[in-house]
Amino acid sequence: MFPSVAHVLRIGLLALVAPVWAGGWCAVSASGATAGRPNVVFILTDNHGAWTLGCYGNQDILTPNIDRLAARGMRFTRAMSSNPVCSPTRATYLTGLMPSQHGLHSFLDNKYMMGPEAYYTLEEFETLPEILHSEGYVCGLSGKWHLGANRTPHDGFSKWITMVRGSTSNFYEDPIIEHGEVKPTPKYMTDLWTDHAVEFINANQGGEKPFFLYLAYNGPYCLGPLLLREARNRHAAYYADKPLLSFPRDTIHPWQYNNKAYHNNLTSIRRVAAEVSAVDDGVGEVMAALEAHGLTDNTVVIFAGDQGWMGGQNGFFGMGDHTRPIAAHDLMMQVPLIFHHPRAIQPGTTDILVSNTDFLPSLLTHLGLQSRIPRQPQPSGRSYAGVFQGQAIDWETRMVYEMEGCRSLRTENWKYVARREPTGPSELYDMVNDPQERFNLFGQPAQAEIQRKMATELDSFFAEYADPQYDIWKGGRSKARRLVAPEGHPDYRPLRNR
């Protein structure tokens, strides 16, 4: 649980490039949530694999603040996302629902974020910020929204500064929305969101109500043409000559469809490292602000990623939407997940396999608000809050993932992937003996019974939980444009010849 000597040396190196939060972790709450529930700070990153962080074993990328948060909090070694792109995963964190329940199967089109067709895609659901606001929390958003109608605050947020769109083309020039107005970003976006997060903490630290801060970074954003340009932030010089061998150099997988220019490309790899370290700086500043106001002990801080990301492993670069067929590799699902709350969460690690569908019921249970867990639609997620106090909880390893025509079921020993795409096969992997998912056992006689049982269980899951209007496999629709649609569908686009 404590950092190794090598890791301590890495933290010392970063001190030359950026400030490191080094507080005492034992501050006594002075105000805010003292008499009631704790404050909540939810830090969510964009396109971010857990393996890029020191606390998850990375020896190249400098992340001392996140590592310290993990060392003093509860780190989940097997946290997964139920979809590989941002709008669906962020919707799942805020509702506890699967894409086939909330209706977002892919990233949301720009036309739904601003303009005459803009609308809030989660309006019909009870969301985490809406629940917390109704329980007396002051709510603030700083960062990426990507759930529609971006110009207007939703769900009780009194502070609202966000992006015009969901994708990032340039951290220094993309427009933002503040006070309902579209304007150029005044500075490097990662720093901008951090500044507004600290401003929100400062403004609400002395109030009678607890606060909920949703700090939704659009970094590290490990994709897009920006990866062909060198980093410009404060960490660029440090990484300029580093080989960064934690990024495997491998032959491009034949299923890779996008992102081929970034494979084995040191400019791209170094850009990712610099953006990850910049997010780490922001975590340090937020924690320092909490400590300065005596709020560390009674604030729940969660650090998570919206979906996983691969940086060369198995020849993949990116997420499941960057392959054809759409892929369901574990590293496209695995996200960092750390809970820190000194007053009520024991430091340590847990190896239980959890999904982002489990996040909302777990956090509400930890806050004593389990009665507010929405029951309609019926959530598939479960509460793991008992592990925060070191309890042995009854937890079955079962995780479901879906992206349009691709669905998978992950158990402790096996992964089954089913597809309704004419271009893609189904898959079956022995996750004990083949954790890197290299040998597809689908259709093998020796695994026929396992395959049948997993297919039946996956079908039963969606029969129980999917909303027919959003069940793509049975003719339902998506609130977002289909990324891969069958021929004859309005969203159909033929594969590009590459």
DRENVO-256963 format. One record per residue (C-alpha): residue number from 0; residue in one letter; x, y, z. Coordinates in pm, 1 decimal. Example, Ala and Ser with C-alpha at 12.3 -4.5 7.8 and 13.67 -1.06 7.14 Angstrom:
# DRENVO-256963
i  aa  xx  yy  zz
0  A  1230.0  -450.0  780.0
1  S  1367.0  -106.0  714.0
END
This chain:
# DRENVO-256963
i  aa  xx  yy  zz
0  M  0.0  0.0  0.0
1  F  293.7  235.8  61.1
2  P  504.6  363.3  -229.4
3  S  826.5  184.6  -319.7
4  V  1166.1  354.2  -311.6
5  A  1152.1  384.0  -690.9
6  H  811.4  540.6  -665.9
7  V  928.3  788.3  -401.8
8  L  1208.4  885.7  -639.8
9  R  949.8  945.9  -912.0
10  I  756.8  1175.0  -677.2
11  G  1077.3  1362.8  -601.1
12  L  1142.1  1413.6  -972.4
13  L  800.7  1567.6  -1023.0
14  A  874.1  1829.0  -760.8
15  L  1107.3  1981.0  -1017.4
16  V  821.6  2027.9  -1264.7
17  A  503.0  2088.5  -1068.0
18  P  377.8  2138.8  -713.5
19  V  285.4  1826.2  -517.7
20  W  13.9  1817.6  -257.3
21  A  181.9  1692.0  61.0
22  G  -69.8  1759.5  333.8
23  G  -104.8  1584.7  665.2
24  W  -433.5  1408.9  586.3
25  C  -558.4  1456.3  940.6
26  A  -733.8  1791.2  921.3
27  V  -1045.8  1833.9  1131.2
28  S  -1356.0  1956.7  951.6
29  A  -1415.7  2320.8  1031.4
30  S  -1740.5  2393.3  856.0
31  G  -1974.7  2291.9  577.2
32  A  -2076.9  1932.3  636.1
33  T  -1964.7  1910.3  1000.9
34  A  -2310.8  1868.7  1144.4
35  G  -2453.2  1660.1  862.1
36  R  -2342.0  1465.9  560.3
37  P  -1992.1  1495.5  413.2
38  N  -1903.5  1701.3  111.6
39  V  -1852.4  1506.7  -210.8
40  V  -1590.4  1575.0  -478.2
41  F  -1621.5  1353.2  -785.4
42  I  -1322.0  1383.1  -1018.0
43  L  -1379.1  1212.3  -1353.5
44  T  -1121.1  1191.0  -1631.0
45  D  -1167.2  1138.0  -2006.1
46  N  -1041.1  833.7  -2200.8
47  H  -813.8  717.9  -1923.1
48  G  -683.4  368.3  -1860.0
49  A  -597.4  280.4  -1500.4
50  W  -261.0  139.3  -1612.3
51  T  -128.0  491.9  -1683.9
52  L  -109.3  575.6  -1310.9
53  G  171.0  502.3  -1067.9
54  C  -67.4  353.4  -813.3
55  Y  -172.8  100.1  -1078.8
56  G  186.7  3.4  -1152.1
57  N  303.2  254.4  -1413.2
58  Q  670.7  338.4  -1364.6
59  D  693.3  603.2  -1638.6
60  I  416.4  858.3  -1583.4
61  L  443.3  1091.1  -1285.0
62  T  121.7  1093.1  -1079.7
63  P  222.9  1155.7  -715.2
64  N  -100.3  1325.3  -607.2
65  I  -327.0  1052.6  -738.4
66  D  -88.7  793.1  -595.5
67  R  -108.4  960.7  -255.0
68  L  -487.2  967.7  -276.7
69  A  -480.3  593.7  -349.3
70  A  -236.1  519.3  -67.3
71  R  -462.5  694.9  183.5
72  G  -792.0  580.5  36.9
73  M  -957.0  270.1  -105.7
74  R  -827.1  172.7  -448.7
75  F  -1024.1  -63.6  -669.9
76  T  -790.0  -281.0  -874.9
77  R  -1067.0  -409.6  -1103.9
78  A  -1309.0  -127.6  -1175.6
79  M  -1474.7  -146.5  -1516.6
80  S  -1685.5  71.9  -1741.7
81  S  -1995.7  -69.1  -1909.2
82  N  -1932.0  110.9  -2241.0
83  P  -1619.6  239.4  -2422.3
84  V  -1719.2  603.4  -2495.2
85  C  -1792.0  914.9  -2293.3
86  S  -2160.4  1011.3  -2315.4
87  P  -2287.2  663.3  -2221.2
88  T  -2034.1  613.0  -1942.3
89  R  -2093.9  955.5  -1787.3
90  A  -2468.3  891.4  -1805.4
91  T  -2414.7  560.1  -1626.2
92  Y  -2210.8  719.5  -1345.7
93  L  -2485.6  975.2  -1287.0
94  T  -2786.3  740.1  -1316.0
95  G  -2662.3  389.5  -1234.6
96  L  -2824.4  268.9  -1558.8
97  M  -2691.1  72.6  -1856.7
98  P  -2693.5  226.0  -2207.2
99  S  -2992.3  7.1  -2296.5
100  Q  -3175.0  177.0  -2008.2
101  H  -3073.3  544.0  -2036.4
102  G  -3061.6  533.2  -2416.6
103  L  -2712.7  667.3  -2488.9
104  H  -2527.5  394.7  -2676.1
105  S  -2255.8  615.0  -2826.0
106  F  -2109.5  965.3  -2793.8
107  L  -2363.7  1242.6  -2831.6
108  D  -2380.3  1446.9  -3150.8
109  N  -2281.5  1814.0  -3129.2
110  K  -2625.6  1922.8  -3255.5
111  Y  -2782.2  1799.6  -2930.0
112  M  -2546.9  2007.0  -2717.0
113  M  -2611.0  2350.6  -2864.3
114  G  -2855.4  2492.6  -3114.8
115  P  -3221.7  2431.6  -3200.6
116  E  -3203.9  2053.8  -3147.9
117  A  -3025.0  2070.0  -2811.0
118  Y  -3187.0  1877.7  -2527.7
119  Y  -3083.5  1719.3  -2199.3
120  T  -3068.5  1345.0  -2259.1
121  L  -3117.4  1239.1  -1894.4
122  E  -3416.6  1461.5  -1820.1
123  E  -3647.5  1168.1  -1743.8
124  F  -3412.7  1012.2  -1487.7
125  E  -3322.3  1092.9  -1129.5
126  T  -2949.1  1164.2  -1134.6
127  L  -2682.0  1180.6  -865.9
128  P  -2658.5  1564.3  -862.7
129  E  -3037.8  1592.9  -864.0
130  I  -3063.2  1357.8  -564.1
131  L  -2787.7  1534.5  -371.3
132  H  -2935.0  1876.9  -444.8
133  S  -3272.6  1761.5  -312.4
134  E  -3092.7  1648.0  3.9
135  G  -2951.2  1994.5  65.4
136  Y  -2622.6  1986.8  -126.5
137  V  -2488.8  2286.8  -319.0
138  C  -2383.6  2145.9  -657.8
139  G  -2116.1  2268.1  -897.3
140  L  -1992.7  2146.0  -1236.0
141  S  -1650.5  2233.7  -1369.5
142  G  -1555.1  2057.4  -1692.0
143  K  -1699.5  1825.9  -1952.9
144  W  -2075.6  1759.4  -1962.6
145  H  -2147.8  1589.7  -2299.9
146  L  -2502.7  1491.8  -2203.7
147  G  -2692.6  1754.1  -2401.0
148  A  -2815.1  2112.5  -2370.7
149  N  -2471.0  2219.6  -2251.4
150  R  -2557.6  2587.2  -2231.6
151  T  -2807.4  2541.1  -1947.2
152  P  -2739.6  2417.1  -1591.0
153  H  -2926.1  2096.9  -1503.2
154  D  -3014.7  1887.8  -1197.8
155  G  -2961.2  2154.7  -934.6
156  F  -2616.0  2275.2  -1037.3
157  S  -2566.8  2634.8  -926.7
158  K  -2215.9  2657.6  -1074.4
159  W  -2187.9  2556.5  -1439.4
160  I  -1881.8  2595.6  -1656.9
161  T  -1840.7  2342.5  -1935.1
162  M  -1744.6  2273.4  -2296.2
163  V  -1934.5  2352.1  -2613.7
164  R  -1888.6  1996.9  -2743.3
165  G  -1772.6  1660.0  -2617.3
166  S  -1454.6  1603.6  -2815.1
167  T  -1130.0  1792.1  -2763.5
168  S  -934.7  1923.0  -3061.3
169  N  -708.5  2160.5  -2871.5
170  F  -673.6  2215.8  -2496.0
171  Y  -579.0  2580.6  -2558.0
172  E  -828.5  2697.2  -2819.3
173  D  -1155.1  2499.7  -2791.8
174  P  -1450.4  2717.6  -2683.5
175  I  -1616.0  2691.6  -2341.7
176  I  -1950.6  2793.5  -2189.9
177  E  -1954.9  3016.1  -1881.7
178  H  -2264.5  3195.8  -1749.2
179  G  -2448.4  3074.8  -2059.1
180  E  -2209.1  3248.3  -2295.3
181  V  -1975.2  3084.0  -2545.3
182  K  -1621.0  3219.0  -2523.3
183  P  -1263.0  3113.6  -2597.9
184  T  -1094.3  2918.6  -2323.6
185  P  -877.4  3167.9  -2134.3
186  K  -606.8  2912.3  -2055.5
187  Y  -502.9  2547.7  -2076.4
188  M  -830.4  2362.7  -2016.8
189  T  -705.3  2117.5  -1753.6
190  D  -590.1  2411.8  -1541.9
191  L  -912.8  2602.2  -1612.2
192  W  -1133.3  2326.1  -1468.5
193  T  -905.6  2296.0  -1166.1
194  D  -918.9  2671.5  -1102.6
195  H  -1299.7  2671.5  -1107.9
196  A  -1312.3  2363.2  -886.0
197  V  -1095.3  2536.6  -626.0
198  E  -1305.8  2852.1  -660.7
199  F  -1620.2  2647.2  -589.4
200  I  -1461.2  2490.5  -280.7
201  N  -1349.0  2829.9  -155.6
202  A  -1695.0  2979.4  -208.6
203  N  -1879.1  2698.9  -27.8
204  Q  -1639.1  2587.5  244.3
205  G  -1800.6  2800.7  510.8
206  G  -2163.8  2743.2  424.4
207  E  -2428.7  2562.6  623.1
208  K  -2486.6  2312.7  341.7
209  P  -2251.4  2039.1  221.1
210  F  -2133.5  2066.7  -137.5
211  F  -2109.5  1832.0  -435.3
212  L  -1835.9  1919.3  -683.1
213  Y  -1835.5  1739.0  -1017.4
214  L  -1489.1  1804.6  -1160.0
215  A  -1513.5  1645.3  -1504.0
216  Y  -1182.5  1681.2  -1683.9
217  N  -1167.2  1650.1  -2061.9
218  G  -811.2  1527.7  -2010.2
219  P  -604.1  1331.8  -2060.1
220  Y  -809.1  1270.4  -2378.9
221  C  -573.5  1013.9  -2528.5
222  L  -702.4  1028.7  -2886.9
223  G  -757.8  1254.6  -3185.4
224  P  -520.0  1455.0  -3406.3
225  L  -386.7  1644.0  -3104.3
226  L  -176.2  1330.5  -3038.7
227  L  25.0  1414.7  -3349.6
228  R  132.4  1741.9  -3188.6
229  E  378.4  1770.7  -2901.3
230  A  245.8  1859.3  -2558.8
231  R  263.0  2224.8  -2455.0
232  N  194.2  2200.3  -2083.0
233  R  439.7  2222.3  -1794.4
234  H  528.5  1852.9  -1818.3
235  A  624.1  1850.4  -2186.0
236  A  993.3  1915.8  -2125.9
237  Y  1023.4  1636.3  -1872.0
238  Y  881.7  1373.6  -2110.1
239  A  1056.5  1506.1  -2422.7
240  D  1336.7  1248.2  -2407.4
241  K  1163.4  962.0  -2220.2
242  P  1111.3  625.4  -2398.5
243  L  797.2  547.2  -2189.6
244  L  825.1  171.6  -2227.8
245  S  505.3  111.4  -2031.5
246  F  340.4  172.1  -2369.7
247  P  394.1  -159.3  -2553.8
248  R  536.1  -142.2  -2905.7
249  D  342.5  -402.3  -3098.7
250  T  212.1  -476.0  -3445.7
251  I  -121.4  -304.0  -3510.3
252  H  -411.1  -542.1  -3448.2
253  P  -606.9  -621.4  -3767.3
254  W  -926.8  -495.6  -3600.3
255  Q  -780.4  -146.4  -3542.4
256  Y  -987.0  97.5  -3751.2
257  N  -902.6  445.8  -3619.0
258  N  -589.6  582.4  -3447.5
259  K  -336.6  394.9  -3657.8
260  A  -111.9  701.6  -3679.6
261  Y  -64.1  698.4  -3300.9
262  H  63.4  340.0  -3269.3
263  N  426.9  321.7  -3160.8
264  N  444.9  700.2  -3210.1
265  L  660.1  863.0  -2941.6
266  T  503.6  1204.9  -2998.8
267  S  160.7  1057.2  -2923.3
268  I  286.4  854.7  -2628.0
269  R  465.8  1151.4  -2470.1
270  R  158.3  1370.0  -2523.8
271  V  -53.7  1119.0  -2328.9
272  A  196.7  1112.7  -2043.1
273  A  208.2  1492.9  -2020.0
274  E  -171.9  1521.6  -2014.7
275  V  -203.7  1255.1  -1743.7
276  S  47.8  1438.6  -1525.3
277  A  -143.1  1763.1  -1573.6
278  V  -459.3  1599.7  -1440.1
279  D  -252.4  1482.1  -1144.4
280  D  -153.5  1842.5  -1074.4
281  G  -522.4  1932.7  -1061.0
282  V  -594.2  1657.2  -808.7
283  G  -316.5  1796.5  -591.2
284  E  -458.4  2148.8  -604.2
285  V  -810.0  2033.5  -517.9
286  M  -685.0  1830.8  -222.0
287  A  -472.9  2123.3  -105.4
288  A  -780.0  2350.4  -115.8
289  L  -980.3  2103.7  94.2
290  E  -698.6  2078.3  344.4
291  A  -655.8  2455.1  365.9
292  H  -1016.6  2483.9  481.8
293  G  -1001.3  2188.8  720.0
294  L  -1235.9  1982.6  501.9
295  T  -1014.9  1685.7  416.5
296  D  -1139.6  1459.1  691.5
297  N  -1507.2  1496.4  610.3
298  T  -1509.7  1512.1  231.3
299  V  -1559.9  1208.0  12.6
300  V  -1322.1  1241.1  -280.8
301  I  -1366.4  998.9  -569.7
302  F  -1120.6  976.4  -855.8
303  A  -1236.4  774.7  -1158.9
304  G  -1211.9  747.8  -1536.5
305  D  -1511.4  749.1  -1768.9
306  Q  -1385.7  452.0  -1972.1
307  G  -1069.9  253.1  -2022.0
308  W  -803.4  307.4  -2285.5
309  M  -529.9  100.6  -2450.0
310  G  -192.6  238.1  -2550.3
311  G  -42.2  -42.6  -2755.4
312  Q  -139.6  -353.2  -2559.1
313  N  -232.4  -639.9  -2794.3
314  G  -179.1  -397.2  -3082.1
315  F  -474.2  -176.3  -2986.1
316  F  -463.6  201.8  -2941.4
317  G  -777.1  364.4  -2802.8
318  M  -1115.5  229.7  -2696.9
319  G  -1369.5  -18.7  -2827.0
320  D  -1521.6  231.0  -3070.0
321  H  -1189.7  261.3  -3253.4
322  T  -1200.2  -97.2  -3380.2
323  R  -1411.6  -283.2  -3633.9
324  P  -1578.8  -484.5  -3510.3
325  I  -1639.1  -288.2  -3190.9
326  A  -1419.7  -447.9  -2926.9
327  A  -1465.3  -551.3  -2564.4
328  H  -1113.8  -596.5  -2427.9
329  D  -1068.1  -566.2  -2050.1
330  L  -827.9  -271.8  -2084.8
331  M  -1091.5  -88.3  -2287.7
332  M  -1309.5  -121.2  -1977.7
333  Q  -1069.9  -89.8  -1682.4
334  V  -1075.3  253.1  -1519.9
335  P  -907.0  400.0  -1213.9
336  L  -1138.0  412.6  -911.5
337  I  -1029.1  554.7  -576.6
338  F  -1245.8  655.2  -280.3
339  H  -1092.9  876.3  -12.1
340  H  -1277.5  972.9  308.1
341  P  -1052.1  961.4  615.9
342  R  -1340.4  973.5  861.1
343  A  -1521.1  672.4  719.3
344  I  -1318.5  480.0  458.6
345  Q  -1032.3  254.0  557.6
346  P  -720.4  280.2  340.7
347  G  -641.6  -25.6  131.9
348  T  -715.5  -200.9  -193.7
349  T  -996.4  -426.0  -305.0
350  D  -985.7  -675.6  -588.4
351  I  -1360.2  -719.1  -632.8
352  L  -1462.8  -657.6  -992.7
353  V  -1704.4  -363.2  -1006.3
354  S  -1883.0  -169.6  -1279.3
355  N  -1966.4  198.2  -1314.8
356  T  -2328.6  82.4  -1276.2
357  D  -2237.6  12.4  -912.9
358  F  -2108.0  363.2  -845.5
359  L  -2433.7  548.3  -772.7
360  P  -2581.9  290.8  -529.4
361  S  -2246.7  258.2  -353.1
362  L  -2194.2  631.4  -304.2
363  L  -2553.2  693.1  -190.9
364  T  -2526.9  404.4  55.0
365  H  -2201.6  544.7  192.3
366  L  -2373.1  882.2  239.9
367  G  -2662.8  720.5  428.3
368  L  -2896.0  789.1  136.7
369  Q  -2968.0  433.0  29.2
370  S  -3339.4  509.9  37.1
371  R  -3277.1  754.3  -250.5
372  I  -3134.7  491.3  -487.3
373  P  -3373.1  511.7  -785.3
374  R  -3591.1  206.0  -839.3
375  Q  -3740.8  294.8  -1177.1
376  P  -3592.4  194.9  -1411.1
377  Q  -3461.4  -96.3  -1209.7
378  P  -3083.6  -52.7  -1174.2
379  S  -2855.3  -349.1  -1233.8
380  G  -2581.4  -210.3  -1009.9
381  R  -2503.1  -319.3  -654.8
382  S  -2358.0  -135.7  -355.4
383  Y  -2002.0  -219.3  -258.9
384  A  -2002.3  36.9  24.6
385  G  -1934.2  -233.9  282.7
386  V  -1574.4  -270.0  163.7
387  F  -1505.5  86.9  278.4
388  Q  -1520.9  -34.1  638.9
389  G  -1325.6  -351.4  569.0
390  Q  -1632.6  -575.9  565.5
391  A  -1634.2  -902.6  375.2
392  I  -1927.3  -856.7  139.4
393  D  -2110.8  -1115.1  -67.4
394  W  -2001.6  -1016.1  -417.3
395  E  -2044.3  -1218.6  -733.2
396  T  -1802.5  -1134.3  -1013.3
397  R  -2036.5  -1032.4  -1292.9
398  M  -1990.8  -737.8  -1522.5
399  V  -2189.1  -654.3  -1837.7
400  Y  -2064.5  -428.8  -2117.4
401  E  -2243.9  -302.2  -2426.8
402  M  -2170.3  -82.1  -2725.1
403  E  -2446.4  -91.2  -2985.4
404  G  -2415.5  -432.6  -3154.7
405  C  -2147.8  -562.1  -2915.7
406  R  -2229.3  -705.2  -2572.4
407  S  -2017.5  -896.6  -2326.5
408  L  -2039.6  -1074.9  -1994.2
409  R  -1732.3  -1092.0  -1769.5
410  T  -1720.1  -1340.2  -1481.3
411  E  -1428.6  -1437.0  -1259.0
412  N  -1304.3  -1705.0  -1497.9
413  W  -1454.3  -1625.8  -1838.5
414  K  -1546.9  -1351.2  -2080.8
415  Y  -1812.8  -1400.2  -2346.2
416  V  -1856.5  -1144.5  -2626.9
417  A  -2160.3  -1152.0  -2855.4
418  R  -2206.6  -936.6  -3165.9
419  R  -2487.1  -846.1  -3398.6
420  E  -2260.3  -703.5  -3662.9
421  P  -2208.5  -871.0  -4000.2
422  T  -1835.1  -796.8  -3982.9
423  G  -1750.1  -938.5  -3643.0
424  P  -1720.6  -1277.4  -3470.6
425  S  -1825.7  -1370.8  -3120.5
426  E  -1556.6  -1445.2  -2862.5
427  L  -1491.3  -1655.6  -2553.2
428  Y  -1182.7  -1615.1  -2335.1
429  D  -1041.9  -1808.6  -2040.9
430  M  -957.8  -1513.2  -1818.8
431  V  -757.6  -1726.2  -1572.7
432  N  -515.6  -1876.8  -1823.4
433  D  -541.5  -1608.2  -2091.2
434  P  -592.0  -1273.1  -1913.3
435  Q  -464.3  -1080.1  -2216.4
436  E  -745.7  -1224.7  -2429.3
437  R  -530.8  -1361.1  -2707.8
438  F  -693.7  -1700.1  -2771.1
439  N  -1056.5  -1697.8  -2880.5
440  L  -1222.8  -2022.4  -2768.5
441  F  -1564.3  -1947.5  -2914.2
442  G  -1701.6  -2252.4  -3094.4
443  Q  -1455.1  -2496.2  -2939.8
444  P  -1625.3  -2822.5  -2833.6
445  A  -1450.0  -2833.3  -2493.8
446  Q  -1602.1  -2496.7  -2399.3
447  A  -1947.4  -2551.0  -2552.8
448  E  -2130.4  -2574.1  -2219.5
449  I  -1955.7  -2266.0  -2075.7
450  Q  -2038.2  -2074.9  -2393.1
451  R  -2403.3  -2178.3  -2379.0
452  K  -2441.3  -2083.0  -2012.8
453  M  -2278.7  -1743.2  -2058.4
454  A  -2487.3  -1666.6  -2367.1
455  T  -2802.4  -1755.5  -2172.9
456  E  -2699.4  -1539.8  -1876.6
457  L  -2619.3  -1242.3  -2099.5
458  D  -2954.9  -1269.8  -2276.6
459  S  -3133.4  -1301.3  -1941.3
460  F  -2962.9  -987.2  -1813.3
461  F  -3092.6  -772.8  -2096.9
462  A  -3434.7  -936.6  -2086.4
463  E  -3456.2  -821.8  -1723.8
464  Y  -3304.8  -474.9  -1745.2
465  A  -3318.8  -334.2  -2101.3
466  D  -3586.1  -79.0  -2186.1
467  P  -3745.1  -198.6  -2513.0
468  Q  -3724.9  147.8  -2668.7
469  Y  -3344.8  147.4  -2617.1
470  D  -3278.6  -224.0  -2673.1
471  I  -3085.8  -203.0  -2998.8
472  W  -3073.7  -580.6  -3032.6
473  K  -3452.5  -590.9  -3056.2
474  G  -3505.0  -291.7  -3282.0
475  G  -3470.1  -17.5  -3020.4
476  R  -3305.0  317.8  -3079.4
477  S  -3014.3  519.3  -2947.5
478  K  -3033.8  883.9  -2838.0
479  A  -2699.5  929.6  -3011.1
480  R  -2620.7  858.1  -3373.7
481  R  -2527.5  493.4  -3424.3
482  L  -2155.6  453.1  -3477.4
483  V  -2194.3  115.8  -3649.2
484  A  -2539.4  63.8  -3798.2
485  P  -2666.1  -215.0  -4023.9
486  E  -2720.2  -148.2  -4391.3
487  G  -3059.8  14.8  -4442.0
488  H  -3047.9  197.9  -4106.9
489  P  -3050.8  582.1  -4134.0
490  D  -2711.3  594.0  -3958.8
491  Y  -2547.9  334.1  -4185.0
492  R  -2208.6  427.7  -4321.5
493  P  -1989.7  181.1  -4511.7
494  L  -1649.8  100.7  -4368.0
495  R  -1370.1  306.9  -4513.3
496  N  -1118.2  129.7  -4730.8
497  R  -788.3  132.8  -4545.6
END
